[in-house]
Structure formats: C-alpha cells, structure tokens
Amino acid sequence: MKTEHKLAIYELLNRAAYYFDVRDTDRLEACFLEDAQMLVEIDGGDTYGPFDGRGAIMELMRGTLEAQKDKRRHIICDVFFDAEDDNEATVVSTLVVTSVDNDAMSLVTSGVYRDVVRRTDSGWLIADRHLGLDRGF
C-alpha cells in the first residue's frame, strides 16, 4: 500500500474522532460506508450492537452525544496496519477519551479500535468498526 493511502486512512480515523468531539454528525456520517457495521464491547461488561448500516451507527452516535453533557476528546494513537492491499486495510489503533466538566479534566475510558477501511471513488471510508473499551463511557 502506498504511503499516501496510509496517510489518508490515518486522517480518516482522526477526522471521525474529531467530528464526534465537535458534534458534526453530518461529517462524521460521511466517514462510514452506507453498509458499514459497528460493534462495541466493554471489557467484562456489555456489548452494544452489531449496528448494521450507516444509519444505525449514526443513531448510536447521536444518542451517545445527546447523553453527554461534558466536553470530550477522543485521542487516536498507536495506529498500525494489520492487513492491507490497494483497496482495503485493517487498521488497529488505541483510543483514549478525556472529559472536561466544570473545569476539571478526567480520563473517561480507553480502548482499541479495529477498523476495516475500503477505498472508494470518494476516498477511504470505514466499512467495519469494532471498539473494545477498557471500561464504560
């Protein structure tokens, strides 16, 4: 896989985190394929999903945002490619979520994303997202 594609994928993952944080759900939605899937598993706890289709994923995202009254930042780091070819890649990354509420900053949770991304005519998009959280959010 060309370096320019890896950079575009890295940017996609960071854009999705940023758009969630700034509550730009239209741009967040554009990061996912129409038939994307998502599953959220909390270590030792609940499983949410699978969510089938971009609409179901966005319903989860919008509901989560409505419930959050603090300011959160989703930090994506430790990104690497587990599998790759010219049109699809499996990307693993670490997630750290912070919160600011009443001038106090705290760590909300951390976890690991395992994303399958696909190349489309409009660029790279998330096709399948698995989020394994270390604790609830």
C-alpha positions in Angstrom: 0.0 0.0 0.0 1.3 3.4 -0.9 2.2 5.8 1.9 -0.3 8.4 0.6 -3.1 5.8 1.2 -1.9 5.1 4.7 -1.9 8.8 5.4 -5.4 9.2 4.0 -6.6 6.3 6.3 -4.9 7.8 9.3 -6.6 11.1 8.6 -10.0 9.4 8.2 -9.7 7.8 11.7 -8.7 11.2 13.2 -11.5 13.0 11.3 -14.1 10.6 12.6 -12.8 11.2 16.2 -12.7 15.0 15.7 -16.2 15.2 14.1 -17.6 13.2 17.0 -16.0 15.6 19.5 -17.3 18.7 17.8 -20.7 17.1 17.3 -20.5 17.5 13.5 -22.7 14.4 12.8 -23.0 15.1 9.0 -19.2 15.0 8.5 -19.0 12.0 10.9 -21.6 10.2 8.9 -19.6 10.8 5.7 -16.7 8.8 7.3 -18.7 5.5 7.0 -19.8 3.4 4.1 -23.5 3.1 3.7 -23.4 -0.6 4.6 -20.9 -0.2 7.4 -21.1 -2.2 10.6 -20.1 -1.5 14.1 -19.8 -3.4 17.4 -18.9 -2.0 20.8 -17.7 -4.3 23.6 -16.9 -3.2 27.1 -14.3 -5.3 28.9 -16.1 -7.5 31.4 -19.4 -5.9 30.6 -21.9 -5.1 28.0 -21.9 -5.4 24.2 -23.6 -2.9 22.0 -24.6 -3.9 18.5 -23.9 -5.1 16.0 -25.1 -1.9 14.3 -25.8 -2.7 10.6 -25.6 0.2 8.2 -24.5 3.8 8.5 -28.0 4.9 9.7 -27.9 2.5 12.7 -24.3 3.6 13.5 -25.3 7.3 13.4 -28.3 6.6 15.6 -25.9 5.2 18.2 -23.6 8.2 17.8 -26.4 10.8 18.1 -27.8 9.1 21.1 -24.4 9.0 22.8 -23.8 12.7 22.1 -27.2 13.6 23.5 -26.4 11.9 26.8 -23.0 13.6 27.1 -23.1 17.0 28.9 -19.3 17.3 29.3 -16.7 18.2 26.6 -14.9 15.1 25.4 -11.8 14.4 23.3 -11.2 11.1 21.5 -7.5 10.7 21.1 -6.4 8.2 18.4 -2.9 6.9 18.7 -0.7 3.8 18.3 -2.0 3.3 14.7 -0.8 0.4 12.7 -1.9 -1.6 9.7 -2.7 -5.3 10.5 -3.5 -6.2 6.9 -3.5 -4.1 3.7 -3.8 -4.1 0.0 -4.6 -1.4 -2.6 -8.4 -1.3 -1.8 -8.9 -2.5 1.8 -7.0 -2.4 5.1 -7.4 -3.5 8.6 -6.2 -0.8 11.0 -5.7 -1.1 14.7 -5.5 2.0 16.9 -5.6 2.9 20.6 -8.4 5.2 21.8 -8.1 7.5 24.9 -11.2 9.5 25.9 -10.8 12.6 28.1 -13.5 14.8 29.6 -13.7 18.4 30.8 -16.6 19.2 33.1 -16.8 22.2 35.5 -13.1 23.0 34.8 -12.0 19.5 35.9 -10.3 17.2 33.4 -10.5 13.4 33.7 -9.9 10.2 31.9 -13.2 8.6 30.8 -12.0 5.4 29.2 -9.5 3.8 26.8 -9.8 1.1 24.3 -8.8 -0.3 20.9 -10.4 0.3 17.5 -10.1 -2.5 14.9 -11.3 -0.9 11.7 -11.7 -2.3 8.2 -11.5 0.6 5.7 -12.2 0.5 2.0 -11.1 2.6 -0.9 -14.0 4.2 -2.8 -14.3 6.7 -5.6 -14.6 9.4 -2.9 -11.7 8.2 -0.8 -11.2 5.8 2.1 -14.2 5.0 4.3 -14.9 2.9 7.4 -16.6 -0.4 6.4 -16.4 -2.2 9.8 -15.6 -0.9 13.2 -15.0 -2.9 16.3 -14.4 -0.9 19.5 -13.2 -2.8 22.6 -13.4 -0.4 25.6 -11.5 -1.0 28.8 -14.5 0.4 30.8 -17.8 2.0 30.1 -18.2 5.6 28.9 
